[in-house]
């Protein structure tokens, strides 16, 4: 079992989870973050700090987001187990499930926005 990052992270990528992960197993794709299932130690440090509630223990993932379990694992098919996201930096691709999603509308910034 492992933790899974689901739909609410797409086009948000807050990265609070990356900062709190003690084993550096959360990697950054182009539009989403991904938990490496072989590097995750199931500590749960990432889950409570996610501001959009996108991180779930695999067994607790809502049914409509179940495909994200495979997407998180398959994202690493060509990468193997790099041993930490800090070494790699952002990866300029996404799993096809994420890449096919419509892009989120950017939120305004400045005096009228956050």
ZAMARGU-4260 file (C-alpha; in steps of 0.2 Angstrom, whole numbers, plus 5000, padded with zeros to 4 digits):
<rodrens>
0) 5000/5000/5000 | 5005/5018/4997 | 4998/5035/4997 | 4991/5042/4980 | 4989/5060/4974
5) 4973/5062/4965 | 4963/5075/4954 | 4963/5090/4966 | 4982/5092/4963 | 4981/5093/4944
10) 4986/5111/4939 | 4988/5116/4958 | 5004/5107/4963 | 5005/5116/4980 | 5021/5106/4986
15) 5018/5107/5004 | 5018/5088/5004 | 5035/5088/4995 | 5042/5099/5010 | 5035/5087/5023
20) 5039/5070/5015 | 5054/5063/5025 | 5060/5052/5011 | 5058/5063/4996 | 5046/5052/4987
25) 5034/5065/4979 | 5039/5069/4962 | 5034/5084/4951 | 5026/5081/4934 | 5021/5095/4922
30) 5003/5097/4929 | 5003/5086/4945 | 5013/5078/4959 | 5015/5059/4960 | 5020/5048/4975
35) 5033/5034/4970 | 5025/5018/4977 | 5041/5009/4980 | 5049/5024/4989 | 5035/5029/5000
40) 5036/5023/5018 | 5017/5025/5021 | 5021/5038/5035 | 5006/5049/5031 | 5016/5066/5033
45) 5010/5072/5016 | 4991/5069/5018 | 4987/5082/5032 | 4997/5096/5024 | 4989/5096/5007
50) 4978/5111/5005 | 4967/5104/4992 | 4965/5087/5000 | 4972/5077/4985 | 4982/5064/4995
55) 4974/5048/5000 | 4980/5032/5008 | 4977/5020/4993 | 4962/5010/5002 | 4954/5027/5006
60) 4954/5034/4988 | 4937/5039/4983 | 4930/5027/4969 | 4929/5041/4956 | 4948/5044/4958
65) 4954/5025/4958 | 4962/5027/4941 | 4975/5038/4950 | 4982/5023/4959 | 4989/5016/4943
70) 4993/5033/4936 | 5004/5037/4951 | 5013/5020/4949 | 5014/5020/4930 | 5022/5038/4930
75) 5038/5030/4936 | 5038/5016/4923 | 5052/5024/4913 | 5061/5032/4928 | 5063/5017/4939
80) 5067/5022/4957 | 5078/5037/4956 | 5079/5038/4975 | 5072/5055/4978 | 5064/5069/4969
85) 5076/5083/4974 | 5090/5074/4963 | 5078/5074/4948 | 5069/5091/4949 | 5053/5093/4939
90) 5049/5080/4926 | 5042/5088/4910 | 5028/5076/4907 | 5013/5068/4915 | 5004/5051/4915
95) 4992/5051/4900 | 4977/5051/4912 | 4983/5068/4919 | 4989/5075/4902 | 4972/5071/4895
100) 4962/5082/4908 | 4956/5099/4903 | 4967/5113/4910 | 4961/5122/4925 | 4957/5140/4923
105) 4971/5151/4931 | 4966/5160/4947 | 4968/5179/4946 | 4982/5186/4956 | 4985/5204/4962
110) 4973/5215/4971 | 4957/5206/4965 | 4964/5188/4968 | 4974/5178/4981
</rodrens>
